């Protein structure tokens, strides 16, 4: 049956559950006659599986592969474009990207992932985001896009506790990073990744990054903050204060979150030096910034930092109160 065969060819572009209404709309666009009748035939004979009162459909993996391989390439790409636009209108970035990629629009697909990355991570779809990024190959996109994909992958691997994969992504990014500013971004990430593995390597990478960043770049402030923490761990007080003070001066022109992070690091430095007055001042300033932004986990971190300072001062009741606020 020609109409039923065409419907299966359209359905083959989906490797997920898809709306019945979309399949019929695409059939109409391709001028398929009697598409409703053909669809009922397919459902009756279980060539298409149904759910949600027949509002959604699914084509088996075996049938999908069979029909997908037998469609003309230009027709397949046109169908993927239609599906990508549908999912874009319905605010589903991951499915939008999947179909733009298969429509031969890799650059467009990558741009969507870059724009939606933070939202997807916030919605606990980090693993799905990694999977979407891994479908790209170096040949499928421009070098600049490939570099940004690897940098984003490195950040995601770092967040999910996969340091080896994060390092490998950074090194792939370095291979196509000709601009010193881009090299600086990658070296900074390598420094952060090596901070808990080999501190001397981390300091080397941080230095390579610092030499390449523009003096007012906010990412330089982030680097100096991280390197300051490393100096604190190594009890290099003078180097830590130098880095953190410079980081704070650069961060004054950025959003408050980075300023608060630097202040927290300074508070920890001064606590270890038993300079409690300035430690409390920095910790309270960080808390004020975080409270104004409403970031509850970071507010908790500030209260915890204050508790540590009061504990080292011997002010145990104040410490207990700060810790209780952090727990709350």
Long-range contacts (C-beta under 8 A, 24 or more apart in sequence): 1-38, 1-41, 3-32, 3-33, 3-34, 3-35, 3-37, 3-38, 4-38, 4-41, 4-42, 4-47, 6-30, 6-32, 6-38, 7-32, 7-35, 7-38, 7-39, 7-42, 7-48, 8-42, 8-47, 8-48, 8-59, 8-63, 8-67, 9-67, 9-70, 9-71, 9-75, 10-79, 11-48, 11-57, 11-59, 11-64, 11-67, 12-59, 12-63, 12-64, 12-67, 12-68, 12-71, 13-68, 13-76, 13-79, 13-80, 13-83, 13-99, 13-102, 14-59, 14-64, 14-83, 15-61, 15-64, 16-58, 16-95, 17-51, 17-56, 17-57, 17-58, 18-56, 18-57, 18-58, 18-83, 19-55, 19-56, 19-57, 20-50, 20-54, 20-55, 20-56, 20-57, 21-55, 22-83, 22-86, 23-57, 26-79, 26-82, 26-83, 29-82, 76-102, 77-102, 77-103, 77-104, 78-103, 81-105, 93-119, 93-120, 94-120, 94-125, 94-128, 94-129, 94-132, 97-132, 98-132, 98-135, 101-135, 101-136, 101-140, 106-136, 106-140, 106-141, 106-145, 107-141, 107-142, 107-145, 109-136, 110-136, 110-141, 110-145, 110-148, 110-149, 113-149, 113-152, 114-148, 114-152, 117-152, 117-156, 121-156, 121-159, 126-156, 126-159, 126-160, 127-160, 129-156, 130-156, 130-157, 130-160, 138-176, 143-176, 144-176, 146-172, 146-173, 146-176, 147-173, 147-176, 147-177, 147-182, 151-185, 151-186, 151-189, 154-186, 154-189, 154-193, 155-189, 158-189, 158-192, 158-193, 163-193, 163-197, 166-193, 167-193, 180-212, 181-212, 181-213, 181-214, 181-217, 183-208, 183-209, 183-212, 184-208, 184-209, 184-210, 184-211, 184-212, 184-213, 184-217, 184-219, 184-220, 185-209, 185-219, 187-212, 188-213, 188-219, 188-222, 188-223, 188-226, 191-223, 191-226, 191-227, 192-226, 195-226, 195-229, 195-230, 199-230, 199-233, 199-234, 202-230, 203-227, 203-230, 206-230, 215-250, 216-250, 216-253, 217-250, 218-250, 218-251, 218-253, 218-254, 218-258, 220-247, 220-250, 221-246, 221-247, 221-248, 221-250, 221-251, 221-254, 221-258, 221-262, 222-247, 222-258, 223-247, 224-250, 225-251, 225-258, 225-261, 225-262, 225-265, 228-262, 228-265, 228-269, 229-265, 229-268, 232-265, 232-268, 232-269, 232-272, 235-272, 237-269, 237-272, 237-273, 240-269, 241-266, 241-269, 244-269, 256-289, 256-290, 256-292, 256-293, 257-289, 257-290, 257-293, 257-295, 257-298, 259-286, 259-289, 260-285, 260-286, 260-287, 260-289, 260-290, 260-298, 260-302, 261-286, 263-289, 264-301, 264-302, 264-305, 267-305, 267-309, 268-305, 268-308, 271-308, 271-309, 271-312, 274-312, 276-309, 276-312, 276-313, 279-309, 280-306, 280-309, 283-309, 300-325, 300-326, 300-327, 301-326
